[in-house]
Amino acid sequence: MGLRLLILSGDRPEAVAPVAAALGITDFRAGLKPADKIAALDALKAEGRRVLMVGDGLNDAPALAAAYVSLSPVAAAAVTKAQADAEFLGDHLAPVRAAVLCARLSLARIRENLAIALLYNLIAVPLAVAGQVTPLVAALAMSGSSILVIANALRARLPAAAAMEVGP
């Protein structure tokens, strides 16, 4: 997915290392306090990175609030969930992957729709100013471009549903 993954944990290194290895994550930091996690996120943000934080413990709440976007499992502590931007179901991380895929797809559709609207305006406005189209034709063309944008946005629902069918 082209993401840099790292684990920031308050747990001991002996507990974090096997989990990181099982997930294929080579960059992990253990024994961190909440302020250490925030400092790590701030360092990533200073590099120009947009940080997604996933956390479930009380000590994750400050880092969740400091992240660009944050997710927490629905079973997390109430304080933690209150700091997260969104919650996900289940006790595994597959919904996090699905959320990233959905966000990327949504951003792509937004860019496409802006391009459609820009293209319409680059063509239609000069024609209208030059008197080359009647008001009725301009109104129909505007409605048509709006329908095209809506159809393109709805198109995102089909592949998104398939992309988000990820198991535990």
N, C-alpha and C positions, 0 to 999 in steps of 0.2 A: 504493500500500500504506500510505500515511500515515506513512512513515518520513522522518526527516531524515537525509539522506546527506551524508557529508563524507569527504574523502580526507586522511589524515595520512601524509605520505610523507617519506622521507629523501632522495629524489631532488631534482634541481634543478627550480626552477619551470618552466623551459623544457620539461622532460620531462613534468611533471605536468599542466600546463595543457591540452595537447591531449587527454590521456586524460580529464580531467574534463569538457571540453567535449563529447567524443564520448559520454560517459555521461550528459550532462545534469546534471552535478553542479556547482553554482555555488560551493559552499563547499569550498575545498581549501587545505591548508597544505603547503608543500614545505620541503625542507632541514632537516627535523626530526631531532633525535637521539632515541634511545629515551626519555630522561627527558622530552623535550618532548611526546612522544606520550602518556606517562602523565599529564602535567600537563593535557593537553587532555581526556583521558578523565575525570580527576578533576573538571575544571570542569563537564563534562556531567553527571556523577553528582551534583555539588553542586546542579545545577538540578533534580534529581529524575528524571533520565533513566536508563533502563536501556540500557546501551551494548552493542551487538554489534560486536565487532572481528573483522575478517577480515585475516589477514596470512600471508605466506609466507617472509619473510626473517628472518635471525638477529636483526636489529635490531627486529623486530616482537615477539619473544618476551616481553619485559617488559610490553608493552602488552596482549598477549593474556592474560597472567596477571592484569592489572589490570582487565580488562573484566568486565562482568556475565556475559556469555557470549561465547565466542570460537570461531572456526572457522578451519581452515587446510586448504589443499589437501593431498592425500595425497602429492604430489610435493615438498612443502616440506622444509626441513632438519629433521633429527630433533629438534634442540633446540626448534625452533619448534613442531613437532607435539606435543611433550611438554607445552608450555604451553597448547595449545588444548584446549577442552572437547570438540571433535569435529573430525573430518576429513571432507572431501568429495572425491569423485572428479571428475576432469576438469580442464581448464585454463581454465575459464570460470566465471562467477559465478552461473549459473542454479541450481545446487544450493543456494546461499545463499538465494535467493528461495523455493525449495521448502521449505527448513528453516523459514523464517519462517512460511510458510503452514501448514505442519504443526504448528508450535508454537501458532499461533493457534487452529487447529481443535482441537487437543488441549485447550487451556485452555477452550474453549467446551464441549467434551464433559464436562470435569471439573465445570464449573459446573452444567451440566444434570443430571449425576448426583447432585451434592450437593443440588440442588433436589428431585429425585425422592425421594431418601432422606429429606430433611427433611419433604416433604409426606406421605410414608408414615408417618413417626413422629408427625407432628402429628395424623393421623387415627387411626392404629392404637393408639397408647399410651393415649389417653383412653378409647377403646372397650374396650380390654383391662382397664384399671383399673376401669371402670364395670361390668365383667362382661358386656358386651354381645356378646362373641365367645368362642367356646370355644377351648381351647388348640389344637385341630386347625385351626380356621379361622385363628387367628393364625399358626400355623406355615406354612400354605399361603400366606397373604398375604405373609409375610416372604420365602418362597421366590419368590413371584411378583415382588415388588419387586426382589429380587436379580437375577432373570432379566431384568427390564426394564432395570436398570442395565447389565448385561453386554451386552445387545442394543444399547443406546444407545452404549456404548463401541465395540463392533464396527462399528457404523454409520459411525464415523469413517474406517474403512479404505477404504470405497468412494469418497467424494468426495476424500479425501486423495490417493489414487492418481491420480485424474484431475487434481487441482490441481497435482500435482508433475510432471506430464508436460510439462516445459518444455525447450526445446531450447537449444543453445549460444548 
